[in-house]
Every structure is written in structure tokens, then in C-alpha cells.
Amino acid sequence: VKDRVGIFGYPLSHSISPAFQQAAFDHLGIDVVYESWPVSPQDLPHKINELRSQRFLGANVTIPHKVAVLDLLDEVDRVAEMIGSVNTILNREGYLLGYNTDTTGLIRSLKDHGNFSLEAKNVLIIGAGGASRAAVFALLNEGVASVVIANRTWEKASRLASELDEEFNVRAIPFCYEELSLN
């Protein structure tokens, strides 16, 4: 029986992770199966318990579970705890560790391909979900001057901004796709 890893979220029809992750494992000669696990919010605790008991090396986590999974893990690293969002779970013999790799990926990509300093920049983030939460945190740690969060749901953007605004210059604005003109 092969070791298994996968992604869970709900729904998962949008995710291309299983295809490209499996291709990477195959290319590198790693004998692992990468699976797709559609998990509804009410089934999340059961799926986490499955991760402990079977031959699972770990999992990627996507919407809507990045925040809810925090309380179901044995340990969460400092970054994921501060962000309040987990996107990667590592299984160490039934002991589940949560991480957030969105921060590292974003900053590395901006530094490698952006050819500019983030320090003292004003930044607009579109979206207020788990990945946006990680992006705001990462950018603030890089010394940006301010962050504006725009989201279809004003309440989500406002809630995220208010969680960070006491310590940093973060605010929310409403965002309406219908008003965009992308000619």
C-alpha cells in the first residue's frame, strides 16, 4: 500500500492540485498517491481523525476549512497561529502539525519576480479568505506602509481589517465586480 497525501476542501471541482502534485511525485520518483478529498464542513472532524490513523503523510487544506481546521490539530506553527489559517498538515505518526505556506510562497514569488522592495509600499488585496489573510500578514511582516482589503462581502473584509488594524495600517473597502471596467 502506497503512502497517501491529498487535498481536502468543499467543493474541490476547481482544484488542479491532485493533477500537478501527482505529476511532481511521479517525475521525482516518489512512490506516493495524491488524492482529492471533498470534505463538507460537518465531516471535517472525521476526516482529521482519518488522517491520524491511516497511511497519510499529510494533506493540503483549502476552502472552507483553512480556519476551522486549527482547533482540530495537535500543534500549529507560530505563523499559522498568528494568521489564523492552516493550508498544510503534516502527520507525524498520528500527531498532526499545521502550517501555513501561503506567506512564504507569496513573499518568495514577489522577491524573485517583482524586482522591487515591499518596504513602505501601499498594497491592495482583493479577497478576504484564508489566502488573503496570509497575504496581509506576510506583507505587513515585510514592512509595507498600508494594506487595503477589498472583497465582495464587505463584512468579511471589514472583519479581517479590524483584526489587524490596531497594530497595523489596514482598512477595508467595498468591492463590486459589476462596477469594474476591464476593456
Secondary structure as UniProt FT lines:
FT   STRAND          3..9
FT   TURN            13..14
FT   HELIX           17..28
FT   STRAND          32..38
FT   HELIX           41..43
FT   HELIX           44..53
FT   STRAND          56..61
FT   TURN            63..64
FT   TURN            66..67
FT   HELIX           68..72
FT   STRAND          75..76
FT   HELIX           78..83
FT   STRAND          88..92
FT   TURN            93..94
FT   STRAND          95..99
FT   HELIX           102..114
FT   TURN            119..120
FT   STRAND          122..126
FT   HELIX           130..141
FT   TURN            142..143
FT   STRAND          146..151
FT   HELIX           154..165
FT   TURN            166..167
FT   STRAND          170..174
FT   HELIX           177..179
//
